[in-house]
Amino acid sequence: MSQRIEFDFSTGRELPTSERYVLVNCLGEGGFGLVYAAENIRLQSSVAIKFARDPIYDTRIVAEARAMAGLRSTHSVRIFDLDFFQNSRPFLVMELLEGRSLEKYLNDVGTVAPRVALEWLVQLCSSLNEIHGRGFVHCDIKPSNLHLADQVHRGDHIKLIDFGAVRKFCGGKDASTSIHNLGSPAYLSPERILTSNAQITDDIWSLGVLLVQLLTGDLPFQGKDRSSLYSSILRDPPRIQCALRSGPHRQLLTIAARCLQKRVEDRFSCVDDLGVELSKVSQFETSENEESHPQSGMRAVADCSAPIRRVVEFNFTRGCLCDLREG
């Protein structure tokens, strides 16, 4: 068993203690939370533990636990328990994931191929479909909150790992009692900036930002500081050069552009609708085939409102695209 730590010399931080868990090493820090690798003393198993760095945020830990409880999607991090340290402060017990964050991965590679971006978006839609169905909005979709775990014979498997900014909505309206506008500036929708209210289309906006980032390596809205960034999000069109792309790349960027419409009613209304549009993007045709065989159905100019030959079918339960040619 690993040596028990009550003082983290790497951070100069005193650590709370638990009768059931031993904190081993710090895995990361978020807006208000700390995540440590830990060991269950009784079961001698490895887990991840998250707790607030300041007691004023303890209510967020409890809210996060309630939002995560019972999630079944394999693309959402699993929570095992909500427990309390000996000082009575709450903490989350979650699965300990191997791999690395999408943020670190993108720092190394810059961009990903269209078929990879497509598969990851489908997996995230699977996670968000369940979250939204339970009446929550994630509110903080970004690369550092996404984890890549290599699955044998399945390629990279993406998971949504941080629910610290989650908000409850009811009847399409924000029902959260929190006054904090949590979330990352570059991924906030215009309405979140203006009102701090949360709704499903906020997550769809964030998916659009992420999709542009995956395919181009750049954010669709930029600014030298938070004020200029917010101004760009509120007023400027997204920086998406669809005309320079071809085939699936262009189709995906066009889908991203629809996610990033300023008017809520012009975006996809839910992840079901987004998933249907993603299912129309062919993973199997190359731009070369498109030029050689225009009758294949791959359009010369991407248009979200125009029909594209359905090649794959979106399956929320499996969190994947099913090739119709395979039945």
N, C-alpha and C positions, 0 to 999 in steps of 0.2 A: 504494500500500500504506500502511496506517495506521502511524503512528509507533510504534516499539517502546517498551514500558513495562517498566522493571525496578524501578520504585518507584511505587506507587500513591499519589499525593498526596491523593486523595479519602478514603482510608482510613488513610493513614500506614503502609502495609504494604509491606515488601520482597517482591518477587515472584520466584519461581524462573524460570529461563530454559530454553528448549528450542531445539534445533537446527532443528526442523521447524515450530514454531508460535510466533506472536507473540501475547501477551496484550494485549487492546485495552481493555476496560473491564469492571468488575465488574457482573454481572447480579443476584447475590443471594447470601445466606448461609443455610446450614441449621444443623442441630444440631452438625455437626462439619466440614462441607464448604463450600468457596467455589466459585462458578461464574462464569467469565469468558467473555465473547465473545472469540473469537480468530480468527487467520487462519492458514491453512496456507500456509507460505512457498513451497513448491514448486508447489502447485496454485492458489494465490491464491484460495482459497475460504474462506468463513466457517463456523466451527464453534463449539461451546460446549465449554469445558474445565472439568472439575471436579477439585479436589484437596483434600486434608485440610488444615485450618489448622494442625494439630499432627501431627508424625510418629507419635504414638502411635495415630492413627486411620488410618494408611496401609493397614493390613490390611482396614479397612472399604471402602476404595476398590477394592481387589482383589476383595473379596467381591461388591461391587456390580457390578463389571465381569463377573464370572462369571455372576451372576444375569441380567444384561441381554443377554449374548451370545446371538445367534441368535433373539431375539424378533422375531416377524413381524407381530404385530398392529399395525395402523395407529393404535391407541389407546395404544401404549406408545412412549416416546421411543426413538429408534434410537441405538445405540452403534456407533461406527466402529472404535475401537481402544482398547487399554490401552497407554500409553506411559510413558516416564520422563523427568523433567527431568534437567538436567546434574548436579544434586545427588543423583541416583539415586532420588528420590521419585516414586511413581506418580501418574498422572493419567488421567482418562477423557476420550476425545474423542467428543462426541455431536453430533447434529444441532442447529443453531441455530434455535430456533422464533420465529416472529413471533406477535404477539398479546399476551395478558396472562393472568395467573393467575386461577383461579376466585375466589380470595380477594379480589383487587382488584375483580373484577366484582361480587361480592356486596356489597362495601363500597359500591358505587355504586347497585345496584338493590335490595338487600335480599332479595327472593325472586324465584323464577321460576315460570312457569306449569307446571301439571302435565305437559303434553305435552313441555315442554323438559326437566324433571327426569327424565321417563321415558326420553327419548332418551339423555340423558347416562348414566343408570344402565345402560342396555343397552350403551352403548359401553364403560363400565368393566367390565361383566361379560365382554365380549369380551376385554379385556386380561387380566383376572384369570383367566379360564378357561385361557389359555395359561400364565400364570405358575404357577398351582397345578398344572397338568398336568406342569410341569417340576420339581415338588417344592419350590417356594418359597412363602412367605407374605410379602406386601408389608409388613405391620405398621405402615404410616404413611399411610393414606389420609385426606386432609384437603384443604380447598380450596387451600392454598398449594402442595400437591404435584400440583395438577391445572392443566393449561394449556389455554386456549381459543384455538384458531386458526381464524379465519374461512375457510371453504372456499367457493369460488365456487359458487353454486347449491345448496349443501348445508347452509347454516347453520353454527352453531358446531360445531366438531369438537374433542372433548375428549381429552386425552392425560395419561397417568400419567407423571410426569417425574422423580420422585426415588425411587431404590431403596436409599437409604443405610441404611434400617433392616431390609432384607430378611433373612429367616431361612430356613434349610433345614429341611425336615421329612421324615421317613421313616416310612412305615407309620402315618401319623396322629399321630406324635410329633415333637417338636422335636428335630432332629438338629444344631442349630447349636452351635458351640463357644464362641460369644460369651456373655459373662456380662452384657452391657449390655442393659437393658430399654429399647431405643430405641422411640420413638413419642411421640405427642402426648397428654397426659393426657385431654383431653376426648373423645378418640376410642378410648381403650383399653377393651377388654372386661374384665369382672370377673376372668376367669381370668388375663389378662395382668397385672393389678394384683397378684394374689395369688401367682402362680408365675413370671411372666416367660416361661413357655413359649409357643410360637407354634403355631397351627394354623389351618386354613382358615377356621374359623368366626370367628376374630378379624377377618379382613378383612370378613366378612359383617356383623359387628357395626358396624364402621366405616362400611360402606355405609349401614346403618340410620341412624346419627348424621347422615351427610351428607344423606340423603334428607329427614330432618326439617328440617335446616337450610335446604335448598333451598326447601322448601315453606312454612315458617313464619318463617324468619329467625332462629330461636332454636335453641339446643342443647337436646337432650332431658334432659341432666343438667348441673346447674350448682352452683357452690360459690364461696365468697369466697376460698378458697385451695385448694391441691392436696389437702390432707387432707380438707376438706369435699367437694370434688368427687369424690374417690375413694369417700368414704362414700356419696354420692348414687348413684354408679354401682353400688355393691355392694348397696344396700338399697332405693332408691326406684324406683317405676315411672317410665318415661319420661314427660316432659311432652308428651303428644300429645293434642290435643283433636279427635279424629276426629268427635265428635258435632256439632261446629260446621261441618263441611265437607260437601260433597256430591260425588257422581259420582266421576270419576277422582281428584280430590284426596283424597277419603276412602279410596278403594281403595289409593292409594299410601301413605298414612299407616298404614294397617292392615298393609301389607307391611313398612313400616319397624318397626312394633311387633313383628312376628314376628322381624325381624333382631335386635331388642334384648331378646329373652328372656334372663333370667339363666341359665337352664339351657341348656347347649350343645345338648342333644338336642332342645330345643324350637325352635331356630332352623332356618333352611334349612341343610341339611348341606353344600351346595356351590353354586357360582354357577350351575350348570345348573338346579337346583331353583328358585333365585331368578329366573333368566331365564324359566322356564316360567310362574311366577306373574306376572311383569311382562308377559308376552305376553297375559295375560287382561285387562289394563287397556285399555279403549277410549280411543284418542286422538281419536276422531271424534265421540263423543256428548257433548253438553253437558248440564249439570244441568237446563236448561230442557226438553230433549227427554226427559230421564229422567222428569220430572214429568208431561209430556204423554203419554208413551208408556211406561207401566210394563211393557208386554209386551216391550220392547226388550232386557231382560236385565240392565239396570243396576240393581243391588240398592239398596234404600232404606238398608240398613245394611251397611257393608262387612264381609266375613267371609272371611278368607284360606282357611278350611277349606271354604267353600261354593263350588259351581261358578259361574263367571261366564262368560257367552258369549264364546268365543274369537273375537276380532276380528282379531288379528294373530298372527304366528308369529315366535318368536325364532330368529335366525340368528346363531350364534357366528362363523362364518367371515366374514360380511359386517359383523358388529357392528351389526346394525340390526334393527328390527321390520319384517317383510314383511307387507303388507296382503293377507289371503287373498282379499279381494274382487277383487284385481288378478291373482290366480292365482299 
